[in-house]
Structures are given as C-alpha cells and as structure tokens.
Amino acid sequence: MAFNKFTKFEPTYFVHLTRLTWFNGSHNDITEFKRGTFARNGFLRVLHLTHNKIEKIDASAFRGMRLLVRLYMNDNAITEVSQYKS
C-alpha cells in the first residue's frame, strides 16, 4: 500500500488481516494515525509509515500491538500525541 494517495487508513481496512506481520504504508498522504487502526493485527511486527503527512497520533493507537518491534515514522509532521487514558 506504499506509494499511493491514501489520506487515512480505517480500521475496517485491516480487520480480516489478523495474521499480518508487516505493513508498509509509506509514501502516502496520511495525516492522522487513529486508535484501532491495527487493533486486530496482534501479530504485526514491523510498521512502516514514513514519508506521510502524519500530524496527530492517538496515544492508544498502538494498543494491542504486543509484538511490534520496528516502527518507522520518519519524515512526517507530528505535532500532537494525545495523552493516554486507560
């Protein structure tokens, strides 16, 4: 899904990809990384979101991603990470 013109990734896009281990969403026009986007992807180990326009990250966006070992988010415009509330 890299090198496209996506402006967002909805949680419904990945709901059936429960065995997904890596994802490359780099070089798009994503502006916000919302809670639950990869909530059902518990096996995700590598996530590439470089070269987007991400400005906001929900504090619980990575919740449930217990196996995530590599997160690439360089070349974005992050200005806000919301406070985590349990």
For each residue, the residues with C-beta under 8 A, 3 or more apart:
1: 4 6 9 23 24 25 28
2: 24 25 26 27 28 48
3: 26 27 28
4: 1 27 28
5: 28 29
6: 1 9 25 28 29 30
7: 28 29 30 31
8: 30 31 32 34
9: 1 6 13 14 25 30 37
10: 13 37
11: 14 15 34 36 37 38 39 40
12: 15
13: 9 10
14: 9 11 17 20 23 37 38 40 41
15: 11 12 40
16:
17: 14 20 40 41
18: 40 41 42 43
19: 43
20: 14 17 23 38 41 43 44
21: 43 44 45 46
22: 44 45 46 47 48
23: 1 14 20 38 41 44 46 47 48
24: 1 2 48
25: 1 2 6 9 28 30 47 48 49 52
26: 2 3 48 49 50 51 52 72
27: 2 3 4 50 51 52
28: 1 2 3 4 5 6 7 25 51 52
29: 5 6 7 52 53
30: 6 7 8 9 25 33 49 52 53 54
31: 7 8 52 53 54 55 56
32: 8 54 55 56 57
33: 30 37 49 54 56 57 58 61
34: 8 11 37 58 61
35: 39 58 60 61 63
36: 11 39 61
37: 9 10 11 14 33 34 61
38: 11 14 20 23 41 44 47 62 64 65
39: 11 35 36 63 64
40: 11 14 15 17 18 64
41: 14 17 18 20 23 38 44 65
42: 18 64 65 66 67
43: 18 19 20 21 67
44: 20 21 22 23 38 41 47 65 67 68
45: 21 22 67 68 69 70
46: 21 22 23 68 69 70 72
47: 22 23 25 38 44 65 68 70 71 72
48: 2 22 23 24 25 26 72
49: 25 26 30 33 52 54 71 72 73 76
50: 26 27 72 73 74 75 76
51: 26 27 28 74 75 76
52: 25 26 27 28 29 30 31 49 75 76
53: 29 30 31 76 77
54: 30 31 32 33 49 57 73 76 77 78
55: 31 32 76 77 78 79 80
56: 31 32 33 78 79 80 81 82
57: 32 33 54 61 78 80 81 82
58: 33 34 35 61 82
59: 81 82 83 84 85
60: 35 63 84 85
61: 33 34 35 36 37 57 58
62: 38 65 68 71
63: 35 39 60
64: 38 39 40 42
65: 38 41 42 44 47 62 68
66: 42
67: 42 43 44 45
68: 44 45 46 47 62 65 71
69: 45 46
70: 45 46 47
71: 47 49 62 68
72: 26 46 47 48 49 50
73: 49 50 54 76 78
74: 50 51
75: 50 51 52
76: 49 50 51 52 53 54 55 73
77: 53 54 55
78: 54 55 56 57 73 81
79: 55 56
80: 55 56 57
81: 56 57 59 78
82: 56 57 58 59
83: 59
84: 59 60
85: 59 60
86:
